[in-house]
């Protein structure tokens, strides 16, 4: 979908009209509509790819202002080629104004927040990615001017895409003679607009996007918009107070006091996540005042300082303290900076292949990548491996790429091996690749564990109950030990990625026992833990235990225990959500239904009730009728819940 609201099925006359207007496409369905026009899912047969067709509505097409806004989006996107900005393949004004874009299969951020909410750590995974996208756009002289949850998409693989540049401003364009681009025009969505967009639109620059992204971040962390005199995020929702300084700085009324670039905002978030408190901005005058005061203090204290220095001068200087965590972070940042050109080359290949106007042009790019996969230059080779992964949406012969990826599994470079595993997984691996992956596990680095696990998951089709049960358990144990030791300082060793391999998988009893054990990590004295990605217990629960597909009674009991957690959405509600469809044994289902009835008798949270009623619809039996009746008779229960429970009772009684 593409940022617009969801749409009803496509009427037949409209389908026929579009088919006639765009004979090179197969129009499949309307996936969204908004104030500017409609968006359709379509197929490009000659390139074997799914695309999004955005068409300006007929009533807008005759209006010069709306036509310019539509063309502005096309010009803005045509400048940009970034993995987190939706790509434009083609645009034109005939037979009607249209944009042909990358199709993103997923949900927008608003929908993600409404269906279960987001944890602070998930927000801190999404927003830095958006910072990268905005920084890239700003460097290419494009201002978005309408950052809001509806214009942020998350695809089915968790990738984030910034969309809808209909209000974009191109810095090098001269003003146009109508309201849309006049200096007094106020564009955007009011709740997310920077103050200057409302008060002084002629002075709007890239820092307005930073403010809008700050509003989105505040809403993700607190569930509320920062309106009027609003509290800091830690006061509003209990998130880590170290985030307050970053968020409040993005929401400064004066743009000179905000982060001056999206890259600075990303660094501020990373520093806060790692435990550093970001410094507030200061004017030059404030700095000189601080320097002068410091000098006066030193002059007044000079006699005492000299005496103390004389007393201590005979002592040896203390050895400098080595902060291993800081060293790990610095090393990771150094490597990321060194890989920048490699990533740029990979993105350039993917963009050219995706935007190719013909099969021949696309094949020319694919040939370049295949040749680069044979390179002895590590940067070139890694760029080609990354590009191979980026081509997952295209339809082409993957066999040559698969063989070249297999050859690079034997590289002496861990980075190349990681890239080769990722490339292989996008090239249809088969059973013969299992032994290749198992061979790597004995000498791999900690950073390769996640890649090997996901490779095995692909080959084993998510079944860790047979020959892969032992190796997977070994890798999980090693990965979790590394995550505990590393404490989140190296993004290459991420417990979410290590545990994410279990999502939707079948696991052996031994693996499940370890998951139950790890779900207790990070508990406080009351047995609770916080919904934070730095908490290994929460990561085990969220990425593994709650979503494994063959829960035993022991796992069901642990999940139901966690369902009493006070964090309704991120923990308690997700417990009931994770139980649905993942408990194969009928007796375990009946036990879960009994406990859910008890839980709902204690809690009134909407999300918890919604998920609990769904479980009771599926698992309630005759043995639950008395308890269900007592719950439905509760005087304080809303009528809608009474009706839902009574419907379940009627269904159970009517069952044979």
Secondary structure, DSSP 8 states (H G I E B T S, - for coil): --SSB------HHHHHHHHHH-TTSEEEEEEEE-SSEEEEEEEETTTTEEEEEEEE-HHHHT-HHHHHHHHHHHHHHHH---TTB--EEEEESSSS-EEEEE---EEEHHHHHHTT---HHHHHHHHHHHHHHHHHHHHTTEE-----GGGEEEETTS-EEE---TT-EETT----SSGGGSTT---S-GGG--HHHHH-GGG--THHHHHHHHHHHHHHHHSS---SS---HHHHH---GGGHHHHHHHT-SSGGGS-SSHHHHHHHHHHHHTT--------HHHHHHHHHHHHHHHHHHHHHHHHHHHHHTTS--------HHHHHHHHHHHHHHHTHHHHHHHHHHHHHHHH-SSHHHHHHHHHHHHHHTT-S-HHHHHHHHHHHHHTTTS-S--HHHHHHHHHHTT-S-HHHHHHHHHHHHTS---TTHHHHHHHHTTT--GGGHHHHHHHHHHHHTTEESSTTHHHHHHHHHHHHHHHHHHTT--TTS-HHHHHHTTTT-EE-HHHHHHHHHHTTTT--TTS---S-TT-HHHHHIIIIITT-SS--HHHHHHHHHHTT-S-IIIIIIHHHHHHTT----HHHHHHHHHHHHHHHHH---HHHHHHHHHHHHHH--GGGHHHHHHHHT-TTS-HHHHHHHHHHHHHHHH--
